[in-house]
């Protein structure tokens, strides 16, 4: 469209020497078709080239699938775009009157077109929306990774003992066997000064699901809670904070068969004012004692709040009185707290100790903090995809604005020439042109704000712990977009100021 003025005389000459309007329409549509077919080929090439990268980024296995149906779809898309792209030159330019064109009386009022202006506003609305979304998603990810979860997650390595043999002894036999393994492993690790603690647990905070159970109390109220089977020193190793009572003790023999530890959410859900002198509200449970209450800690993803939790050494205490249980079949793990000095060397020593205790059993180890971060891979992928989407939206918006600025400069060429003759500076002319496009960005910003507020608030509802929407997110997104618009427009306007006024005014 911005090049239409320069082709107006071409249209006038062709019509003067006998070209029909239909011939000109075919010409312009043919040019649009050639450009679209070329763009389609380049697009398919880059789609095939970058598809493996996108699959890796999004965790999908998409295939471009150049089947006959898809090729027809692509060709149909190309034909449609060609038709739309060629409408303006085909219908408008071909209708120019040769006499007016050759006298230089034709005007292309591109900047007054509601459709074209609306498209630019739409592009920048989308750009602002994606920039703000990228910032919010990144802030939420950083918040979840830096939030104090209420336990020690750094410098804790987890040994997976899923592959232990003799599992035919059953679940309780597997728990007992793991405890025996820890005792043997402790003897081997005692000589390693970097090892600060060892314990077992059925679940780790990096897992999305723990044992879930419920029971009906004497008043027919259902109490739902999660459970973890742990070793004596697990609360100390994970640095759980006790609000009341104490941790498990190997020196108190009754702990192995009677003791349970609950979190504050469990005590609150049961309405206990004195948890240490309270019992589970059903006569079906074996004899038990609440020996401690720990502060609520986020043992599952931050997408959900802290739910009632029971820690036990012997699960039979709980199994005896529950009505329903949901168990995902997880095998026990061994958690080892290490110092921050010489971590690779410490891991090698732990592996040597493991091979002595369990020769032939694979050494499967992971870092707890990394495993917890992996819970948010979906959000990490979304962040990367939206970031790339924002980049593409910015490029497309810049191209649209670049074209619209070019069209405006074509219309204002003589005006700019007159202003320069009258003493206007290049800087003043650039600001004058930028001011018109800043209005479009301002409209885009006003349209984008409610969209951002609604969509981001809806997404944040997936998390029990939210970073929240910040006013600065909107401000920064708007400033970035204005800056991008000024860069796109300033090139064209500055280029126009370098034209000699004699050249721009000699047609008058």
CORTAFEN-V974536 format. One record per residue. N is the residue number from 1. PHI is phi in whole degrees, 0 to 359 (NA if undefined). NEAR is the number of other ideal C-beta (glycine too) atoms within 8 Angstrom. D_LAST is the distance of its C-alpha to the last C-alpha in Angstrom with 2 decimals. Layout:
N | PHI | NEAR | D_LAST
N | PHI | NEAR | D_LAST
//
This chain:
1 | NA | 10 | 23.21
2 | 292 | 10 | 20.90
3 | 268 | 6 | 20.32
4 | 295 | 13 | 19.64
5 | 299 | 9 | 15.83
6 | 290 | 7 | 16.16
7 | 261 | 10 | 18.72
8 | 298 | 13 | 17.00
9 | 293 | 9 | 15.93
10 | 301 | 7 | 19.52
11 | 297 | 14 | 20.86
12 | 298 | 14 | 18.93
13 | 293 | 10 | 20.26
14 | 299 | 10 | 23.72
15 | 293 | 12 | 23.90
16 | 297 | 8 | 22.88
17 | 268 | 6 | 25.75
18 | 111 | 5 | 28.17
19 | 290 | 7 | 28.29
20 | 279 | 6 | 29.80
21 | 298 | 8 | 28.74
22 | 297 | 6 | 32.11
23 | 297 | 9 | 31.49
24 | 294 | 15 | 28.30
25 | 298 | 11 | 30.25
26 | 299 | 8 | 33.06
27 | 297 | 8 | 30.74
28 | 293 | 13 | 29.20
29 | 293 | 12 | 32.66
30 | 296 | 8 | 34.15
31 | 296 | 10 | 31.82
32 | 296 | 14 | 32.72
33 | 295 | 12 | 36.38
34 | 299 | 8 | 36.36
35 | 295 | 10 | 34.89
36 | 292 | 13 | 37.39
37 | 298 | 10 | 40.33
38 | 298 | 8 | 39.54
39 | 298 | 8 | 39.29
40 | 297 | 12 | 42.55
41 | 297 | 8 | 44.32
42 | 295 | 8 | 43.24
43 | 298 | 8 | 44.20
44 | 295 | 11 | 47.65
45 | 298 | 8 | 48.20
46 | 290 | 8 | 47.58
47 | 298 | 9 | 49.58
48 | 293 | 8 | 52.55
49 | 292 | 6 | 52.16
50 | 264 | 8 | 52.01
51 | 300 | 11 | 54.46
52 | 301 | 6 | 57.54
53 | 295 | 7 | 55.88
54 | 294 | 10 | 55.10
55 | 300 | 11 | 58.67
56 | 294 | 7 | 60.03
57 | 291 | 10 | 57.83
58 | 264 | 9 | 58.66
59 | 72 | 7 | 62.25
60 | 247 | 6 | 61.61
61 | 230 | 4 | 62.19
62 | 285 | 8 | 59.20
63 | 228 | 5 | 58.62
64 | 298 | 9 | 55.37
65 | 60 | 5 | 57.50
66 | 281 | 6 | 55.56
67 | 277 | 6 | 57.68
68 | 299 | 5 | 56.72
69 | 296 | 6 | 56.02
70 | 294 | 10 | 53.85
71 | 297 | 9 | 51.89
72 | 297 | 8 | 51.29
73 | 297 | 8 | 50.16
74 | 296 | 10 | 47.71
75 | 295 | 9 | 46.37
76 | 296 | 8 | 46.05
77 | 297 | 9 | 44.18
78 | 298 | 12 | 41.81
79 | 294 | 10 | 41.25
80 | 296 | 8 | 40.61
81 | 296 | 9 | 38.07
82 | 299 | 14 | 36.33
83 | 297 | 10 | 36.18
84 | 293 | 7 | 34.78
85 | 294 | 9 | 32.26
86 | 267 | 13 | 30.97
87 | 298 | 8 | 30.73
88 | 299 | 9 | 27.12
89 | 295 | 14 | 25.56
90 | 292 | 13 | 28.26
91 | 270 | 9 | 27.88
92 | 277 | 9 | 24.27
93 | 296 | 14 | 22.37
94 | 293 | 12 | 24.73
95 | 267 | 7 | 24.02
96 | 297 | 13 | 20.28
97 | 274 | 7 | 19.68
98 | 306 | 11 | 18.49
99 | 297 | 7 | 16.49
100 | 291 | 9 | 14.41
101 | 295 | 14 | 14.15
102 | 287 | 10 | 13.08
103 | 272 | 6 | 10.33
104 | 77 | 6 | 9.01
105 | 269 | 6 | 10.51
106 | 283 | 9 | 13.25
107 | 231 | 5 | 14.20
108 | 246 | 11 | 17.20
109 | 271 | 7 | 19.01
110 | 293 | 14 | 21.43
111 | 285 | 11 | 22.44
112 | 268 | 6 | 23.57
113 | 288 | 8 | 25.93
114 | 296 | 6 | 29.45
115 | 295 | 6 | 30.99
116 | 293 | 12 | 28.96
117 | 297 | 12 | 29.30
118 | 298 | 8 | 32.96
119 | 296 | 9 | 33.52
120 | 294 | 13 | 32.32
121 | 299 | 12 | 34.54
122 | 298 | 9 | 37.40
123 | 299 | 13 | 37.04
124 | 284 | 15 | 37.18
125 | 298 | 12 | 40.00
126 | 295 | 11 | 41.95
127 | 298 | 15 | 41.15
128 | 298 | 15 | 42.45
129 | 301 | 12 | 45.45
130 | 289 | 12 | 46.38
131 | 297 | 14 | 45.97
132 | 296 | 14 | 48.20
133 | 296 | 13 | 50.65
134 | 301 | 12 | 50.93
135 | 296 | 11 | 51.67
136 | 291 | 14 | 54.28
137 | 297 | 13 | 56.04
138 | 294 | 9 | 56.25
139 | 297 | 11 | 57.59
140 | 295 | 13 | 60.19
141 | 296 | 12 | 61.31
142 | 298 | 9 | 61.65
143 | 297 | 11 | 63.57
144 | 293 | 12 | 66.00
145 | 284 | 8 | 66.63
146 | 261 | 5 | 67.24
147 | 295 | 9 | 69.19
148 | 288 | 3 | 72.86
149 | 276 | 9 | 74.72
150 | 92 | 9 | 78.04
151 | 206 | 10 | 79.69
152 | 276 | 9 | 79.65
153 | 247 | 9 | 77.25
154 | 278 | 7 | 76.56
155 | 60 | 9 | 78.93
156 | 242 | 15 | 80.72
157 | 255 | 13 | 81.21
158 | 241 | 15 | 82.41
159 | 262 | 13 | 84.79
160 | 273 | 10 | 84.75
161 | 249 | 12 | 88.31
162 | 302 | 6 | 87.50
163 | 274 | 8 | 89.14
164 | 297 | 13 | 92.53
165 | 282 | 5 | 95.39
166 | 61 | 7 | 98.14
167 | 285 | 8 | 95.89
168 | 293 | 4 | 98.54
169 | 290 | 9 | 100.18
170 | 92 | 7 | 97.71
171 | 299 | 5 | 95.21
172 | 294 | 9 | 97.71
173 | 295 | 10 | 99.09
174 | 292 | 13 | 95.62
175 | 300 | 12 | 95.16
176 | 297 | 9 | 98.56
177 | 295 | 11 | 97.85
178 | 296 | 13 | 94.58
179 | 299 | 10 | 96.44
180 | 295 | 8 | 98.97
181 | 299 | 13 | 96.19
182 | 297 | 13 | 94.81
183 | 299 | 8 | 98.25
184 | 295 | 9 | 98.55
185 | 293 | 13 | 94.99
186 | 301 | 9 | 95.63
187 | 297 | 7 | 98.53
188 | 285 | 10 | 96.31
189 | 276 | 13 | 93.45
190 | 300 | 6 | 95.75
191 | 274 | 4 | 95.58
192 | 258 | 10 | 91.76
193 | 295 | 4 | 90.84
194 | 285 | 11 | 87.18
195 | 276 | 12 | 88.31
196 | 257 | 6 | 88.56
197 | 178 | 9 | 89.61
198 | 219 | 13 | 90.21
199 | 201 | 14 | 90.56
200 | 244 | 13 | 90.08
201 | 199 | 13 | 88.19
202 | 287 | 13 | 87.60
203 | 235 | 11 | 83.95
204 | 242 | 10 | 81.37
205 | 298 | 13 | 78.44
206 | 278 | 10 | 76.11
207 | 270 | 9 | 77.42
208 | 280 | 5 | 75.75
209 | 227 | 7 | 79.04
210 | 248 | 12 | 82.46
211 | 300 | 13 | 85.73
212 | 244 | 11 | 85.20
213 | 218 | 13 | 88.23
214 | 212 | 11 | 89.28
215 | 214 | 13 | 92.51
216 | 255 | 9 | 93.76
217 | 279 | 10 | 95.58
218 | 293 | 6 | 98.62
219 | 260 | 5 | 96.43
220 | 68 | 6 | 94.62
221 | 272 | 7 | 91.39
222 | 270 | 9 | 89.54
223 | 248 | 12 | 88.59
224 | 255 | 8 | 86.01
225 | 204 | 13 | 85.69
226 | 254 | 12 | 84.93
227 | 217 | 14 | 87.47
228 | 225 | 14 | 87.67
229 | 262 | 11 | 90.82
230 | 232 | 13 | 90.88
231 | 273 | 11 | 93.17
232 | 304 | 10 | 95.02
233 | 263 | 11 | 92.56
234 | 298 | 14 | 89.29
235 | 300 | 14 | 88.44
236 | 290 | 10 | 88.94
237 | 299 | 13 | 87.02
238 | 272 | 10 | 84.00
239 | 60 | 7 | 84.44
240 | 291 | 12 | 84.74
241 | 265 | 8 | 85.20
242 | 268 | 12 | 88.33
243 | 271 | 7 | 88.32
244 | 212 | 7 | 91.97
245 | 76 | 10 | 94.83
246 | 219 | 6 | 94.88
247 | 267 | 12 | 93.94
248 | 294 | 14 | 96.19
249 | 223 | 8 | 99.10
250 | 288 | 6 | 101.16
251 | 278 | 4 | 104.04
252 | 256 | 7 | 104.29
253 | 297 | 5 | 105.70
254 | 290 | 8 | 104.99
255 | 301 | 13 | 101.21
256 | 296 | 8 | 101.25
257 | 242 | 8 | 102.52
258 | 234 | 10 | 101.62
259 | 280 | 14 | 98.62
260 | 224 | 13 | 95.09
261 | 241 | 15 | 92.07
262 | 239 | 15 | 89.41
263 | 268 | 13 | 85.99
264 | 298 | 11 | 85.19
265 | 298 | 11 | 83.37
266 | 294 | 12 | 86.61
267 | 297 | 12 | 88.67
268 | 293 | 8 | 86.24
269 | 296 | 9 | 86.11
270 | 274 | 11 | 89.93
271 | 71 | 5 | 90.09
272 | 279 | 8 | 92.35
273 | 272 | 3 | 92.94
274 | 229 | 6 | 95.40
275 | 303 | 11 | 94.29
276 | 292 | 10 | 97.03
277 | 245 | 4 | 99.69
278 | 245 | 9 | 97.99
279 | 231 | 6 | 98.43
280 | 297 | 8 | 96.34
281 | 276 | 9 | 96.87
282 | 206 | 10 | 98.89
283 | 289 | 5 | 102.54
284 | 286 | 6 | 101.60
285 | 285 | 13 | 100.44
286 | 298 | 7 | 102.91
287 | 305 | 5 | 104.07
288 | 211 | 11 | 101.15
289 | 215 | 8 | 100.03
290 | 278 | 13 | 96.60
291 | 264 | 12 | 96.82
292 | 196 | 13 | 93.27
293 | 234 | 14 | 89.90
294 | 258 | 15 | 86.74
295 | 301 | 10 | 83.41
296 | 299 | 9 | 80.86
297 | 231 | 13 | 79.01
298 | 276 | 12 | 76.29
299 | 273 | 11 | 78.26
300 | 233 | 11 | 75.72
301 | 302 | 8 | 71.93
302 | 288 | 9 | 70.03
303 | 293 | 7 | 68.75
304 | 239 | 7 | 72.04
305 | 282 | 5 | 74.05
306 | 283 | 9 | 77.45
307 | 258 | 10 | 80.12
308 | 304 | 13 | 83.91
309 | 220 | 15 | 85.51
310 | 237 | 13 | 89.05
311 | 251 | 12 | 90.10
312 | 224 | 14 | 93.51
313 | 273 | 10 | 95.71
314 | 243 | 7 | 97.65
315 | 291 | 10 | 95.64
316 | 299 | 9 | 98.86
317 | 303 | 13 | 98.78
318 | 277 | 13 | 95.64
319 | 302 | 8 | 96.32
320 | 292 | 9 | 99.59
321 | 240 | 11 | 98.04
322 | 278 | 10 | 94.62
323 | 264 | 6 | 93.93
324 | 222 | 6 | 90.88
325 | 218 | 8 | 89.37
326 | 238 | 8 | 86.16
327 | 236 | 6 | 86.59
328 | 271 | 6 | 84.03
329 | 78 | 4 | 86.55
330 | 293 | 8 | 85.29
331 | 267 | 10 | 87.72
332 | 298 | 12 | 88.62
333 | 231 | 13 | 86.70
334 | 245 | 14 | 87.76
335 | 256 | 17 | 85.63
336 | 232 | 13 | 86.01
337 | 270 | 11 | 84.63
338 | 234 | 13 | 83.94
339 | 280 | 8 | 82.88
340 | 276 | 6 | 79.43
341 | 271 | 6 | 80.89
342 | 51 | 6 | 80.93
343 | 298 | 9 | 79.88
344 | 301 | 6 | 79.82
345 | 296 | 8 | 83.29
346 | 294 | 14 | 84.60
347 | 298 | 10 | 83.34
348 | 298 | 8 | 85.16
349 | 293 | 11 | 88.36
350 | 296 | 16 | 88.06
351 | 297 | 10 | 87.62
352 | 298 | 8 | 90.75
353 | 296 | 12 | 92.68
354 | 297 | 12 | 91.45
355 | 294 | 9 | 92.55
356 | 286 | 7 | 95.99
357 | 280 | 10 | 96.38
358 | 231 | 8 | 94.78
359 | 298 | 6 | 94.99
360 | 89 | 3 | 92.99
361 | 268 | 10 | 90.94
362 | 303 | 4 | 87.15
363 | 265 | 8 | 85.75
364 | 258 | 8 | 82.88
365 | 231 | 10 | 81.30
366 | 213 | 10 | 78.15
367 | 268 | 8 | 76.84
368 | 299 | 15 | 76.95
369 | 295 | 9 | 73.71
370 | 292 | 8 | 71.77
371 | 296 | 12 | 73.41
372 | 294 | 11 | 72.39
373 | 298 | 8 | 68.77
374 | 294 | 8 | 68.90
375 | 297 | 9 | 69.45
376 | 251 | 11 | 65.76
377 | 297 | 8 | 64.45
378 | 299 | 6 | 62.85
379 | 292 | 11 | 60.85
380 | 296 | 9 | 60.02
381 | 297 | 11 | 58.68
382 | 300 | 9 | 56.68
383 | 299 | 12 | 55.21
384 | 293 | 9 | 54.14
385 | 296 | 10 | 52.70
386 | 294 | 12 | 50.70
387 | 297 | 9 | 49.51
388 | 294 | 9 | 48.21
389 | 298 | 9 | 46.77
390 | 297 | 13 | 44.93
391 | 298 | 8 | 43.51
392 | 295 | 8 | 42.26
393 | 297 | 12 | 40.84
394 | 296 | 11 | 38.96
395 | 298 | 8 | 37.53
396 | 294 | 9 | 36.47
397 | 297 | 14 | 34.98
398 | 296 | 11 | 33.02
399 | 296 | 8 | 31.67
400 | 297 | 11 | 30.64
401 | 291 | 15 | 29.02
402 | 299 | 12 | 27.35
403 | 294 | 10 | 25.77
404 | 293 | 15 | 24.76
405 | 295 | 14 | 23.27
406 | 299 | 10 | 21.29
407 | 296 | 14 | 19.96
408 | 295 | 13 | 19.11
409 | 295 | 14 | 17.32
410 | 301 | 12 | 15.14
411 | 291 | 12 | 14.17
412 | 260 | 10 | 13.82
413 | 303 | 11 | 12.00
414 | 291 | 10 | 8.98
415 | 300 | 8 | 11.82
416 | 295 | 14 | 13.90
417 | 299 | 13 | 11.52
418 | 296 | 10 | 11.39
419 | 300 | 10 | 15.14
420 | 292 | 11 | 15.88
421 | 298 | 8 | 14.37
422 | 276 | 6 | 16.55
423 | 106 | 5 | 19.50
424 | 292 | 7 | 20.03
425 | 275 | 6 | 22.41
426 | 299 | 8 | 22.30
427 | 298 | 6 | 25.46
428 | 295 | 9 | 24.09
429 | 292 | 15 | 21.14
430 | 299 | 12 | 23.73
431 | 296 | 8 | 26.02
432 | 300 | 9 | 23.39
433 | 291 | 16 | 22.75
434 | 299 | 13 | 26.51
435 | 299 | 8 | 27.43
436 | 294 | 10 | 26.09
437 | 279 | 14 | 28.15
438 | 296 | 11 | 31.13
439 | 298 | 8 | 31.41
440 | 296 | 13 | 31.86
441 | 294 | 13 | 34.55
442 | 297 | 8 | 36.23
443 | 297 | 9 | 36.46
444 | 299 | 15 | 37.87
445 | 297 | 12 | 40.39
446 | 296 | 7 | 41.61
447 | 286 | 10 | 42.10
448 | 284 | 14 | 43.82
449 | 304 | 9 | 46.35
450 | 296 | 7 | 48.61
451 | 296 | 10 | 48.45
452 | 298 | 15 | 49.51
453 | 302 | 9 | 52.19
454 | 291 | 8 | 53.72
455 | 293 | 10 | 53.61
456 | 292 | 12 | 54.80
457 | 298 | 9 | 57.48
458 | 295 | 7 | 58.68
459 | 291 | 9 | 58.89
460 | 293 | 13 | 60.68
461 | 294 | 6 | 63.33
462 | 287 | 5 | 64.70
463 | 240 | 10 | 66.02
464 | 290 | 7 | 68.82
465 | 244 | 9 | 67.46
466 | 239 | 8 | 63.76
467 | 282 | 9 | 61.40
468 | 83 | 5 | 59.59
469 | 273 | 9 | 55.94
470 | 251 | 8 | 54.39
471 | 299 | 6 | 51.53
472 | 296 | 6 | 50.41
473 | 300 | 13 | 49.88
474 | 293 | 12 | 47.16
475 | 297 | 8 | 45.63
476 | 297 | 10 | 45.58
477 | 299 | 14 | 44.17
478 | 294 | 11 | 41.33
479 | 296 | 8 | 40.60
480 | 300 | 9 | 40.64
481 | 292 | 15 | 38.19
482 | 298 | 10 | 35.75
483 | 299 | 8 | 36.06
484 | 298 | 12 | 35.37
485 | 297 | 15 | 32.28
486 | 297 | 11 | 30.90
487 | 298 | 9 | 31.54
488 | 297 | 12 | 29.80
489 | 279 | 14 | 26.67
490 | 298 | 10 | 26.59
491 | 299 | 9 | 26.19
492 | 293 | 14 | 22.97
493 | 291 | 15 | 21.56
494 | 294 | 10 | 22.78
495 | 298 | 9 | 21.29
496 | 292 | 13 | 17.82
497 | 288 | 11 | 18.49
498 | 275 | 6 | 19.31
499 | 286 | 11 | 15.89
500 | 296 | 5 | 14.50
501 | 307 | 10 | 11.62
502 | 299 | 6 | 10.22
503 | 293 | 8 | 10.33
504 | 281 | 11 | 8.84
505 | 252 | 11 | 5.73
506 | 288 | 6 | 5.43
507 | 281 | 5 | 3.83
508 | 277 | 4 | 0.00
//
